[in-house]
Amino acid sequence: MTQSEFEALLDRAAQFLTVNLRTSTLYHGPEPFEQGVLAALQNAATDLDVKVQPTYHRHAFPDIRVNGFGVEVKYSKRDTWHTVGNSVFESMRDPSVGPVYVMFGKVGGEPGARWARYEDCVTHVRVSNAPRFVVDMDSDDPPLFKRFDIAYSDFAKLDEDGKMAHIRDYWRKRLPPGEHTWWLEPSHTLPINVRLYTHLTQAEKRTYRAEAALLCPQICKGSGARRKYEDAATYLLTYHGVFCPQARDLFSAGSVALRTDSTRGGKYLPRALQDIEHLMLDAAQRLDDALFVEYWGESCDPRKRIERWLVLADHYAQRAGWQPSAELFV
């Protein structure tokens, strides 16, 4: 069966289903509609040498197979052609199915049925307890896989890590400044208990400050810059379960800046960072590269992380009246 022959079959089935949805309640409901799609395809294929049958398991993806083509059935009781789709992992994908199409039925507004190629109507990924595609038959947005810059057929062959790399990159581009995809990162496990920063030992405080400083070079901005410590505080909370109510105290309070030089006044931030330089060097060698992709937006060889940090820090400090590369790691 060719693609054009299969799509002609879908046309006939959609016409039958549309008439039925408008004149009867027989196929109203997700399960009845799925049975209706199966019956409509079987009826449309009566004179063809075609096998129309459910896929190998009731929870398999897609729902129906037709001579190597797949049909995923979607249904809405509202007046919308938009719904949450299947898991991005497709762990129960029917191995006998190649190209996948969607047959969508709705009963809200004017009832009807429409079909589309799966890859053309998946427009978004929703993340809750597991990443799931969003199907939208009417969206003006480019299909998701075009934004992934990968064909759906190639995406479907990736393992979970390969698929999640695309999902993380997609969400990183969507989040506003100061927000991170820590809930999607492979290096992250949310701690069960949350501790106050003030209750940590001095060794823990210094280690965690060094990690946060390395990952968040924007702390080198001027004193009047808004939100410059938010990423550092978020990192401590989401990766170490440490809540710091006064984030500025991590780097600009006298308690951290005067440890090695008790002279009061001047810029506290450079002195606070000089005090933890050796710990930042250590963190540059041991932290997972996924953290740098998340916080810097790029991968970086451990041997070049301090050099790269200085470039980033100099950029952020341009308006702050100091040059990190002239004062740190010299």
N, C-alpha and C positions, 0 to 999 in steps of 0.2 A: 504494500500500500504506500503510495506516495504522500508527501506532505499535503499537496493540493487536494487529493482524494480524501484524506483524513479531515481536512478543514471543511470540505463540503459536507462530510458526515456530521461535523459539529454544527454547521449551519442548520441542517435539517432537524437535529435534536433540539437546538435552541428555539427554533420556531415552534416545535411541538410543545416544549416546556412553557414557553411564553403564553401560548393559548391556554394551556392547562392551568397555569397559575392564575390567569385572569378569570377563568370560568369555573374553577373548582378549588376546593381546599384540600384535595387529595394529596398534593405534594407540599403542603405548607408545613414547615418544620425542618430542621437540619437533616434528620435521618430519613423522613419521607422524601425530601427533595433528592437526597443522594440515591435512594432507590428509584426515584423518577428519572434521574439522569441515566442510570444504568439501563432502565427500561427503554428510554427514548433512544439511546445509542443502539441498543439491540434491535429496536424496531426499524431505525433508519438503515441498519446494515443487513436487513433481512435478505436482500438479493445479492449480497456481496460475500466473497470468501473471506470473512473477517470474524475473528473471535473477540467478543466483548465480554469481559468478566472482571470481577473484583480482583485487586492485587492480592498477594499471598497471605496477608494478615489484615484483620479489620482496622488495625492501627498503622498499617504500612502507608508509606508515601510513594506515589499519589494514591488516590482511591480506586481508580479503574484503569485497566490496561486494554489497549486495542491494537493488536498486531505490532507491538513494540512502542507504540505511543502511549503516553500517560495522561489521565484526566484527574486533576485535583478539584474536588467539589467544594464550593463555598456558598454560604447562604446568609441572608440577612432579613430579619423581620422588619427592619427600619427602611426608610427611603434613602438608601445609600448603597453605593457600589464599593464600599470600603470595609475591610475587616482584617483581623489578625490572622496571619497565615501559619505555616508549620514551623517547626524548629529549624534554625539555620544548619544544624548538624545532619538532619535527614538520616538519623541512625537506622531507621527501618525502611530505607528506600528499597523499592522493588528492583532487584538487579536486572530484570528482564525489560525494564522500561527505559527508553531513550528520551526523546523530546517530551516535555511536559506542558500541558495546557490547563487552563482554569475554566471551569464551567460555573458561572456565578448566577445564583437566583436570588431575587429579592421580592418581598411581598408588601413592603411599605410603599406608599405613594402609588404609582402605577406598576403593578407587578410585572415581572419580566425575567428573561434569562439571556445572558450574554456569555461569550467565550473570548479568551485572549491567550496568547502565548504567555506562559508563566513568567519568563524572563522579562517580558514587556510590561507586566503589571505589578511586579514587586518594586515598591518605591521607597521602602524605609525598613529599618530594623528597630524593633522595640525590645528593650532590655528590662526584664523584671527579675523573675527567678531564673530565667533562661532566655537567651536571645531568640527572638522569633521575627520572621519576615512579616511585613505588612503588605497586603494586597489592595490595590486601588485601581479600579477599572477606568476611572475618570481623571486621574491625576495629570496635571500639566508638567510635573517634575520629570526629569530624565529618569529612566529606569535605574534601579539601584546598581545593577551590575556594570552599567556604563560608568557610573561614578566610582565603582571599584576598579574600573579599567581591566576587567576580566570577563570573559564570556561565562554565562551561567553554566554551560556544559563543563567548562574547566573548573569553575568554582566547586561544582558538585563532586569533583574527583579529589579535592583537597582533604587532608586529614583535619582533625579538629583544630590543631594549632595553626594550620594554614588558613582556615576559615576565620578564626578569631583574630588573626593579624589584620585581615581586611575590616572586620567589625570594629576593632580598636581604632584603626586609622580613620574610619568613617566618623566615629563618635568624637575623636580628638578634634576634628575639623568643625564639628557642630557646637562644641561647648564654648561658652564665653570665656574671656580671660579670667584666670584665677580658679577655674574649675578643672578637675582632672578625672580621668577614667580609672581611678584606683580600683573601682569595683569590677573592672574588666581585666586588670593587669595580671599576668601569670605569676608575678613575683609577690602578689599580695594575698595575705590571709588576715582578715580583720580580727584583732585581739578580742577575746571575750570580755576581759575586765579593762576598765579605763582608769588610769592613774593621773593624779595631778602632777604637773611638772615640778611644783615646789616640794613634792614629797620624794623626788628621785635622789639618789646619791650624787655626789659631785662628779664621780666618774661617768655615770649615766648621762647627766646633764651635758657634760662636755662632748661626749661621743655623739649624742643625738643632735646637739647644736652643730657639730662639724658636718654631719650628714646633711642636715637641713640647709646649711650655708652652701655646701657644694652643689646641691640640687637646685637651689633657688638663688642664683646670682643677682636677682633683682633686689635683694636686700641692700645692695650697694647704691641704690638710688638716694637722692637727697632726702633730708629729714622731713621735708614737707610732702613727699610723694605719698599718695594714698594707696593703701592695700599692699604695700611692698612686703609686708611680713605675713600676709595671709597664706601664701603657698607653703611657707615654712611651718606655720602652725597646722595647716591641713596635713602635711606630710607626717608630723609627729602623731597626730590623732589617728590617721587612717592606717599607718604602717607600724606604729608602735603602741597605739592605745594610750597616748599621753596627751592630756588636755592642758593647754597653756593659755590661761585667760588673758594674760598681758603679753602678747606676742613680741612687742618691741623690746621687752626685757631680755629676750634671748640674745640680743646683740648690742643694744645701745644703753643698757643700764650700767651704772657705775660698778655694780657687783661683778659684772663680767669683763668690763673694760679696764678696770684698775688692778687686775690681778698681777700683772707683770710690771706695770708702771703706775704708781699711786698718785702721779701728778693729776690734779683735777683740772677740768677745762679742756678745750680743744675737741677734736673729733673722737668720739668713743668707738665708733664702729671699726675703724682700721685696727685699733688696739685690741678690740675683742676678737677680731679674726686672727691677728698675729698670735694670740694666745693659744689658738686651736689649729694652727697651720699643720702641725705634725699629725693631728687627728684627721684633718681634711685630706692629707696625703694618703693616710691609711684607708679612709673611706673611698677615695678614688680608685684604689686597687681592688677593694672587696665588694662594693655595691654592684648589684645586678644591672646589666646593660638596659634592661627594660625600664628601669627607673629613669635613666637618662633620656630614653626615648619619650617617656611620659612627661618629664619636667622640662627638658631642653628641646624636645621635639626632634631629636636626632640621636643616632647611635654614635658611640665614641670609644675608641680604643682606650683601655685603662691607662696606658702609658702616656696618653695625650690629654687626659681629662683636666689636669691642672692648667695646662697651657690653654686649652679651650675655655676653661672657666674664667681665666684672666681676660680673654678676649670679650667674653660675654659681660663680665663685671665692668670692664672699662666702658663698654657701650652704655650700660645702665647708669654709670657714675658720671657721665659726661656733664650733666648739669649740677652735679653735687659738689664740684670744686675739688675733687681728688681723683687720683688715678690708681686703682688697685694694683695694676702690674708694676708700678713704681715703688709700692710699699709692702707688697705681700710676696712671699715665696722668692725673695731675692737672694 
